[in-house]
Amino acid sequence: MFLHLGGDVIVPKKDIVAILDIKSRSSDITREFLKIADDEGFVVNICQPGKEKTFVITNSEVYFSPISCTTLKKRALSVP
């Protein structure tokens, strides 16, 4: 099945590695991971700057989503 991340972005649930709150990017290692992903072109921002609530790591991209990680988790669990 698929998970709607916001905007017009839908990803296969099987491709999702992690759904993390944007506050976790304050960690040094997370900041470094996101910087490297951005430098290599893997970051996709699907919301307005400053409105990010969650980042979703998939097999091929890192998405910044305006939807909270709690809501995304509920969506992921409710869809078979």
C-alpha positions in Angstrom: 0.0 0.0 0.0 0.9 3.7 -0.1 1.3 6.5 2.4 0.4 10.1 1.5 3.1 12.4 2.9 1.5 15.7 2.0 1.1 17.8 -1.1 1.0 15.5 -4.1 3.5 13.0 -2.7 2.6 9.4 -2.1 5.2 6.7 -1.4 5.0 2.9 -1.1 4.9 1.9 2.6 7.4 -0.9 1.9 10.0 1.8 0.9 9.7 3.7 4.2 12.7 3.3 6.5 11.8 5.9 9.2 9.3 8.6 10.0 11.0 11.1 12.3 9.9 14.3 14.1 11.7 17.4 12.7 12.9 18.2 16.2 15.2 15.2 16.1 17.4 17.0 13.5 18.9 18.9 16.4 21.1 15.9 17.0 24.6 16.2 15.5 24.5 12.9 13.7 21.0 13.6 12.2 22.1 17.0 11.0 25.1 15.4 9.4 23.0 12.8 7.7 20.5 15.4 6.4 23.4 17.6 5.1 24.9 14.7 3.2 21.5 13.7 1.8 20.9 17.3 0.7 24.4 17.6 -0.8 23.8 14.4 -2.8 20.3 15.5 -4.0 18.2 13.1 -2.0 16.2 15.7 -0.1 12.7 16.5 -1.3 10.9 19.3 0.5 7.2 19.0 -0.1 6.1 21.9 2.1 6.8 25.6 2.5 10.1 26.5 4.2 9.7 26.6 7.9 6.5 24.5 7.9 8.3 21.1 8.1 7.1 18.9 10.9 8.5 15.5 9.9 11.1 14.0 7.7 10.5 10.6 6.1 13.5 8.5 5.1 12.8 6.1 2.2 15.0 3.8 0.2 15.7 6.6 -2.4 14.8 10.0 -0.9 14.4 12.0 2.3 11.1 13.9 2.3 10.3 16.9 4.5 6.6 16.8 5.2 4.2 19.4 6.7 2.2 16.5 8.4 3.1 15.4 12.0 4.8 12.1 12.5 1.9 11.0 14.7 -0.6 11.6 11.9 1.7 9.8 9.4 2.0 6.9 11.8 -1.7 6.6 12.2 -2.2 6.7 8.4 0.4 4.0 7.9 -1.2 1.7 10.5 -4.7 2.3 9.2 -4.0 1.3 5.6 -3.6 -2.5 5.2 
